[in-house]
Every structure is written in C-alpha cells, then in structure tokens.
Amino acid sequence: MLKVSCILTSYNRPVGVVEAIASVQAQTYQNWELIIVDDNSDKVTQSSLDNIVKKDKRCKLIQSGVKHEDRLKTTRYATCINLAIPYLTGDLVTYLTDDDIYYPQRFEKMVEVFNSNPAIHVVYGRQKVVSLNDGVVMSHVVRPLVGITRSPEGLVDHNSFMHRRSCLDLVKGWDEDPDLWAFGDGFFFKRLVQYWDFYPLDFITDEHRAHEHGVQSRITRGEKPWQKCNDLRFSLAIQLSKLVEQIIESPPDITGWLDFVKVEGNKIIANGWARDPFTGNPGEEVIIANQRGKILAYTRVTQSRPDVAANLQDGRMLQSGWSVTFEKNLLPQGSNSLLAYVLIRKEKKAMRLLGEFNVVN
C-alpha cells in the first residue's frame, strides 16, 4: 500500500492551520504522514501545533527558527518545504498551505491513479477557488483541467498535485530564490516536466481560500509577503508571471540575438535585436534573465538596426534593436549565464533569443 507524505507549511495562522491539518486527518485513505514546517510563528500558533502532534503520531513538527531579519533572503514556503524533504518516508509526496484544505477523498483518488499506471509520476486534480472577504465567501470557481500536460505553470496550484517520492532524486527540491515568491510552484513544475507529464484527475481535490491577507493577494498589491516591495526585479517577475504562460527556450524560428554583454565597473550593458515570430515585425519587449530564471532587467525594442534589416532583407526590421543597462550586484553570487527573451503578450509567450554570455559576480 502506497504511503502519502504531506508537507504543510505554516506561519501565524492558528485557526487556518488547525483546519488544514484536520482536512488531512479526515482523509478516507489512512496510510499517510503529515510533516508540518512552522516558520517561527507566534506562541499561539506554535502551542496549537504542539498539541496536535502530541495527540497524533502521524504528524511531525519541524520549527524553522528563522530570524525576522532573514525572512526576505529566501522564498519562505520553498525553504520550509526543503526542510521537510529529508524526513519523508512515503512513496508519494504532496503539499498544503495553512489557509487551504483538502477534500476527504483527495488521497484515495490520487493513489488510485498512481496504482493504475506505474509510469505516471505526477497527478493533479481540480481545485475549488473560494474568494473571501473578512471571512465571508464572496464567490467561488473551479479550476478547469488542462489534460495531460507539460505546461502546468499558472494552470495548476501546488495544493492540487502529488508526485512520486522518487521524483526528488532527480529534481532535488524547490528553488528558494527570493524573487520567486509569486510563482515558486511554477519553477518546481518546470523541473518536473523535464522528465514527466502532469496527469489529470477529474475530481475536486482541494479548496484554495483566496483572501486579503494571503500571499498572492499581497503580491498582487505590490508587496512581498513580509514587507512592501520596491525591488524592480521582483516587480518584473510578477509582471512576467502574469503575461507569460509558456517560456520557449528553443523557438523553431530565429527570434533575435543577444549580441553583446559588457561589464563596466558595477554596470552591465547588454544589447541585441528581437523579432516577433508570429507577425514578422520587430519585437516589443525584452527581458534579461540568468540560467535559473532570475529576472535582471527589462527593456523595450526601440533602436535602429539597419544591419539586421539588410541581412534579413526585411525593411520592417529597421527598428528591431534594444539595449539595457543594469547593476551587476543584481546577479547572484557565482557564475551567471545571461539570456534574453522577447515577450509576445498576445500569445502569452516568452521566446529565447540566440546568444548567451557568462558573467561572474
């Protein structure tokens, strides 16, 4: 019988986390363990969690002990998930947050899918999204399934999926980069889909409660979960997550080039040209990122490139050039491969430009 390991991340929601835990305890499928990672909550929350794990031996509590001044250094829910991974003893892994709940047959239905086909490594269900205002339900909607997919980003929530424990042998863990608050699950999904499809389960497995104090609501308001956000990189990351449903690393057609990268003191200068492959016209917007998807700079395509127009024998490409200057200290420590992407808003795609430069910070 397959064992389910559930990782629940918690921070200062004494009522919500108790409801979330109760939804695990109410599962019709009983072969599970719950690993709760509390991110140094207040005493009320910690006391509630202590009482629960004392009464139910299937529950394990890990305290992160994070200091307040260190909270902005990582994407906290990703860090908490990674803290739990060494303690997993199950065959299947799933995730939950402290303001959402599972429906009772979630584990049972998902385990059935895994038992039906050993080749299936990732399963996702339908999710009911409830909008709350001061605790009052204002509306609800059910996320549609998108079939068997390798493009789950933005379409599947991390409370709604389950994967085999063996997947972590290849993808290791979640990316803790602090710029990923808005879409940490999407970056984890990108690791998974390098190897496996996401298989749909036509069943409502969980309930996501959207409310004014939730992480996504705060991000939408331009905040980081712990403080107001004035970080341009983070704002760009949020914008990109809303605009782009698919990032294409190897477009079938040439979409442009990252021609040149130069380091001058603490400044990095990059330029190139970009084309919209859907219209044949010059692209409109370009983003610079490193190999981990960390967004470093954004610019519009406005400059004259008569050389490109001549080489392509296409007069439309005369204004296809772009350039951008940004601070070197925006780069993570170590070696960074700088990449450029043209944004196609209408198609909700970001398409890689040719060329790659390495910069060490």
Secondary structure, DSSP 8 states (H G I E B T S, - for coil): ---EEEEEEESS-HHHHHHHHHHHHT-S---EEEEEEE-S--HHHHHHHHHHHHH-TTEEEEE----GGGGGGS-HHHHHHHHHGGG--SSEEEEEETT-EE-TTHHHHHHHHHHH-TT--EEEEEEEEEEEETTEEEEEEE-----SBS--TTTS-TTSEEEEGGGHHHH-S----GGGTTTHHHHHHHHHTTT--EEEEEEEEEEEEE-TTSHHHHHHTTB-SSSB---HHHHHHHHHHHH-SEEESS-SS--EEEEEEEEETTEEEEEEEEB-TTTSSB-SEEEEE-TT--EEEEEE--B--HHHHHHHT-GGGGG-EEEEEEEGGGS-SSEEEEEEEEEETTTTEEEE-B--EEEE-
